[in-house]
Each structure stands twice: as C-alpha cells, then as structure tokens.
Amino acid sequence: MAHRFRFGIQTTRPFEGMTWSETARRIEELGYSTLFVPDHFGDQLAPIAALSVAAEATTTLKVGALVFDNDYRHPVTLAKEMATLDLLSSGRVELGLGAGWMVTDYEQSGMTYDPPAVRVDRFEEALAVVQGLFGDGPVDFDGEHYRISGLEGLPRPHTPGGPPLLIGGGGRRVLSIAARHADIVGVNPDLRAGRIDAATTADALASAVDRKIAWVRQAAGDRIEQIELNQLCFAATITDDLDPYVEFLAGLFGTPADEVLESPTVVAGSLPEIVDRLEARRDRWGFSYHVFQGDAAEVMAPVVAELSGR
C-alpha cells in the first residue's frame, strides 16, 4: 500500500521580511509537514537552535535536520539533544542522520576528512549508539569508534523508541543501512566526491534512481512497506511555460531536457502535470515525501494543498 503524500521545506535562514519564528509559522500555514535545516558550516542557521525555536513557534509542524553530519557531534550528545527536543515538542522531531560528505566543511573547520568507508563505519556505529540510547535501560557499546559504558539515555524522548529516523544516501552501502534501520529513506545522488559536480547530477537521473530503489528494496526485505521514501527536490516550480525552464536545467545538468524532467529531483509543470508526475513517481519508485527548497515554499503550496494526505 502506497504511503500518503506529504511535503517538507528545507531552508537555511528566515524568509525575506520575516523572522525565523514567522517563517516556521508560514511553512506550517502553507500545509507543509516538516521544516528541515541542513547541517553545514557555511552561511546558515545552526540546526539545533533553529529547530528548537521553530518547534516552539508552531503547533503541528515537524522539525529536523536534513541531515545531521555524524562527524560534527558525538552520538551521545546528539541523542540527548534530539530526545530533549522531541520531549519538549511533544513528538515533532524527525531525526535525519548521515555519514557526512561536504569536503569544504571539513577543510575549513580543520576536521579530518576520512575516506568514505571510514565515515560510513563510524556512522553505522553512531546509529547503534543513538538507537540504544532511545531505548530502555543502560547502553554498553564497544566499537572501533565509540565506546559507551552503562549510559542510560535520559531524558526519554516523547516518541517511544525515539523520533522517526531519516537516513539519506546515494551509494549502495548507506542506502542498505537506511533500508534496514530507517523509518524514512532519502534516495539521493551519490556525494562521495564531497562536492556537487557533473557526476552528481548524472546520478540523479531516472535510470540511477531505478538502481537505488532496487538496492533499498533488496536490503529492506519484508519491512519495505513500512518505509517512507523521501526525495529532496533541488528544482521546483509551477509553470505553464515549461520548455524554457527545463532547457535551463538541462544546461545545468548537462543532459537532455527529457531526462532532466524525469529526474525525481525536479518537480515542474502546470499544477495538473505536477500532480500526475508525482503520482507516477510514487507508482514507479514509491516516493511520497517530497522536500522543496525554501525559495519554492510559496510557489509549491498549491501542490501541497492538492496532494497532502492523498
């Protein structure tokens, strides 16, 4: 059975002319399910403080990072922060967690940028620690990267077992980990190069997504029906004059226009066309949870109104 549609917004700062609290309330008013903040060291709000303020300013809006870089915080610290926020927001946290990818963050902060296999090893251990701390009783964990001894995860999160876990990935190993553990799986382009380049955009095309969904389904096994599949949309607009927009994107992607429009990272067309396209993508891949960039929040609100809960 297909999951119902819902939508989120990812933004790094308040909307123009608004405070951050006003921005969160506006996103809620427009019918979006979730406000996400990325986790990087550039010109953006720090996620934990921003999510806390957004949760306090709203009543139904879920909040989360898309996604927390595991290397920036010890998993014990992150688990405590997220349990606290989930408790104080009455269960409105979605916990996005990843292995880290943006090389400039590491270079500029002086953090060691380990090879992908090492970062994913560390992430997988951190995931076990966080999930353990969201459970009952003290946690003991003896791994290569983390050692936890008799630590109980307090305070308890509002959500039994902890907030819904969102893991996004573009490679087979991370997507397989996500398929085994996450409530929400984000299917992304492969970012192992540490930057956005031509290979990244090529890995967002439909043929690559077919391959990634097959990995998720294979690793998930019987739990595939419980998993909500998520797509971060990098380009989104409602327009009756689609050709110029798609040609512009094709130039950026370096690929034919028809392939760009088929990519699930692009949502464009008239309102009826977008509705048909998103329903077709749900049928083909299972995507029901779409996240738009902040500058598309107002523009895409009619899509949210038309499809949310359907």
C-alpha positions in Angstrom: 0.0 0.0 0.0 1.4 3.4 -1.0 2.2 6.0 1.6 0.2 9.2 1.6 1.8 12.3 0.2 3.4 14.8 2.5 5.8 17.7 1.9 8.6 19.5 3.7 10.7 22.6 3.3 14.5 22.8 3.7 15.8 26.3 4.4 18.9 27.8 5.8 17.6 31.2 7.0 14.3 33.1 7.5 12.2 34.0 4.5 12.7 37.6 3.3 11.0 40.1 5.5 10.2 37.5 8.2 11.7 36.4 11.5 12.6 32.8 11.9 9.5 32.2 14.1 7.3 33.8 11.4 9.0 31.7 8.8 8.2 28.5 10.7 4.6 29.5 11.2 4.2 30.4 7.5 5.5 27.0 6.5 3.0 25.4 8.8 0.2 27.6 7.5 1.0 26.5 3.9 0.4 22.9 4.9 3.9 21.5 4.9 4.6 18.6 7.2 8.2 19.4 8.1 10.7 22.2 8.4 14.3 21.0 7.7 17.6 22.8 8.2 20.8 21.5 6.6 23.9 20.9 8.8 26.8 22.7 7.3 29.3 25.4 8.5 28.5 28.0 5.8 26.1 30.9 5.9 23.1 29.2 7.6 21.4 29.0 10.9 22.8 26.3 13.3 20.3 23.5 13.1 19.6 22.5 16.8 18.9 26.0 17.9 16.9 26.8 14.8 14.8 23.7 15.1 14.1 24.4 18.8 12.8 27.9 18.0 10.8 26.6 15.1 9.2 23.9 17.2 8.3 26.4 19.9 6.8 28.8 17.4 4.4 26.2 15.9 1.9 23.6 17.0 1.9 20.8 14.3 5.0 21.4 12.2 7.6 18.7 12.5 11.3 19.7 12.6 14.5 18.1 11.6 17.9 18.3 10.1 18.5 17.1 6.5 20.7 15.6 7.8 23.0 15.8 10.9 26.6 15.0 9.9 27.6 12.3 12.3 31.2 13.7 12.4 30.2 17.0 13.9 28.7 15.7 17.2 29.3 12.7 19.4 26.2 10.4 19.1 25.6 10.6 22.9 25.4 14.4 22.6 23.1 14.2 19.6 20.8 11.6 21.1 20.4 13.7 24.2 19.7 16.9 22.2 17.1 15.1 20.0 15.4 13.3 22.9 15.1 16.6 24.7 13.7 18.4 21.6 11.3 15.5 20.9 10.1 15.6 24.5 9.6 19.4 24.6 7.9 19.5 21.2 5.5 16.6 22.1 7.0 14.3 19.4 7.5 16.6 16.5 11.1 15.6 15.6 12.4 13.7 12.6 16.0 12.7 13.2 18.0 12.9 10.0 21.4 11.3 10.3 24.2 10.8 7.8 27.9 10.0 7.5 29.0 13.5 6.3 30.0 14.4 2.8 30.8 18.1 2.1 34.6 18.3 1.9 34.7 22.1 2.3 33.1 21.8 5.8 36.0 19.5 6.9 38.7 21.6 5.2 37.5 24.9 6.6 36.9 23.5 10.2 40.2 21.5 10.3 38.3 18.2 10.8 39.8 15.1 9.3 38.0 14.1 6.1 38.3 10.3 6.3 37.7 8.0 3.3 34.0 7.2 2.7 34.3 3.7 4.1 35.6 5.0 7.4 33.0 7.7 7.7 30.2 5.1 7.0 31.7 2.7 9.5 31.6 5.5 12.1 28.1 6.5 11.1 26.9 2.9 11.5 28.3 2.7 15.0 26.8 6.0 15.9 23.4 4.8 14.7 23.6 1.8 17.0 24.5 4.1 19.9 21.7 6.6 19.2 19.1 3.9 18.8 20.3 2.2 22.0 20.0 5.4 24.0 16.5 5.9 22.8 15.6 2.5 24.2 15.1 1.3 27.8 17.9 0.7 30.2 21.7 1.5 30.2 23.7 1.1 27.0 27.0 -0.7 26.6 28.7 -0.4 23.2 32.3 -1.3 22.3 33.1 -0.4 18.8 36.1 0.8 16.9 35.0 4.5 17.0 32.7 4.7 20.1 32.7 3.1 23.5 29.7 3.5 25.8 29.6 2.1 29.3 26.4 1.8 31.3 24.9 5.0 30.0 21.2 5.5 30.1 19.5 7.7 27.6 17.8 10.5 29.6 15.6 12.3 29.2 13.3 9.8 27.4 12.0 11.1 24.1 8.3 11.7 23.8 8.1 9.2 20.9 8.6 5.6 22.2 11.8 4.3 20.8 12.9 7.7 19.7 11.9 10.1 16.9 11.4 8.7 13.4 14.8 8.1 11.8 15.6 9.5 8.4 18.7 8.3 6.6 19.5 9.6 3.1 22.1 8.1 0.8 23.3 7.8 -2.7 25.5 4.7 -2.5 24.6 1.1 -2.0 26.0 0.7 1.4 24.3 3.7 3.1 21.0 3.0 1.3 21.2 -0.6 2.6 21.8 0.6 6.1 18.9 3.0 5.7 16.7 0.3 4.4 17.4 -1.9 7.5 17.1 0.8 10.1 15.3 4.0 9.0 11.7 4.9 9.1 12.3 7.3 6.2 14.8 6.6 3.5 16.0 9.6 1.4 17.3 8.5 -2.1 19.9 11.0 -3.1 22.6 11.4 -5.7 26.0 9.8 -4.7 28.0 12.5 -2.9 31.2 10.5 -2.2 33.2 13.0 -4.2 32.5 15.6 -1.5 31.1 18.2 -3.9 28.3 18.7 -6.4 29.6 18.0 -9.9 28.6 16.5 -13.2 28.7 13.0 -11.8 26.3 14.1 -9.0 23.7 15.4 -11.4 24.0 12.3 -13.6 23.4 10.1 -10.6 20.1 11.9 -10.0 18.6 10.8 -13.3 15.8 8.2 -13.5 18.0 5.2 -14.5 20.2 5.8 -11.5 17.1 6.1 -9.2 15.8 2.8 -10.5 19.0 1.1 -9.4 19.0 2.8 -6.0 15.4 1.8 -5.3 16.3 -1.8 -6.2 19.1 -1.7 -3.5 16.6 -0.3 -0.9 14.0 -3.0 -1.7 16.6 -5.8 -1.5 18.0 -4.6 1.8 14.7 -3.8 3.4 13.1 -7.2 2.7 9.7 -7.5 4.5 9.9 -4.1 6.1 9.8 -2.2 2.8 6.1 -1.5 3.2 6.8 0.4 6.5 9.4 2.6 4.9 8.5 6.1 3.7 10.6 7.1 0.7 11.8 10.6 0.6 13.1 12.8 -2.2 14.9 16.2 -1.8 13.9 18.3 -4.8 16.5 20.8 -6.0 14.3 22.5 -8.6 10.6 23.0 -8.3 8.2 25.4 -9.9 4.6 25.6 -11.2 4.5 27.0 -14.7 2.5 26.7 -17.9 5.6 27.6 -19.9 7.7 24.6 -19.1 10.2 24.5 -22.0 12.4 27.4 -21.1 12.7 26.2 -17.5 13.6 22.7 -18.5 16.1 23.9 -21.1 17.8 26.0 -18.4 18.0 23.0 -16.1 19.3 20.8 -18.9 22.1 23.2 -19.4 23.0 22.9 -15.7 22.6 19.1 -15.7 24.5 18.7 -18.9 21.9 16.2 -20.1 18.9 16.1 -22.5 15.8 18.0 -21.3 13.5 15.0 -21.3 15.9 13.2 -18.9 16.0 16.2 -16.6 12.2 16.4 -16.3 12.1 12.7 -15.5 14.5 13.1 -12.6 12.7 13.0 -9.2 14.9 15.9 -8.0 12.9 18.1 -10.5 9.3 19.0 -10.0 8.0 21.3 -12.7 5.0 21.9 -14.9 1.4 23.1 -14.6 -0.4 22.0 -11.4 -2.2 19.1 -13.1 1.0 18.0 -14.8 2.9 18.0 -11.4 0.1 16.1 -9.7 0.2 13.4 -12.5 4.0 13.3 -12.4 4.2 12.9 -8.6 1.6 10.2 -8.7 3.5 8.4 -11.4 6.7 8.6 -9.4 5.0 7.2 -6.4 3.8 4.3 -8.5 7.3 3.7 -10.1 9.6 4.3 -7.1 7.4 4.8 -4.0 8.3 8.4 -3.4 5.6 10.0 -1.2 7.6 12.5 0.9 9.0 15.4 -1.1 11.1 18.2 0.3 11.4 21.5 -1.6 13.9 24.3 -1.1 12.9 27.3 0.9 12.6 29.6 -2.1 9.9 27.3 -3.5 7.7 27.2 -0.4 5.1 29.7 -1.6 5.2 28.6 -5.3 4.7 24.9 -4.5 1.9 25.5 -1.9 -0.9 24.6 -4.4 0.8 21.2 -4.9 0.9 20.7 -1.2 -2.8 21.6 -0.9 -3.7 19.3 -3.7 -1.8 16.2 -2.7 -1.2 16.2 1.0 -2.7 13.2 2.6 -3.8 11.7 -0.7 
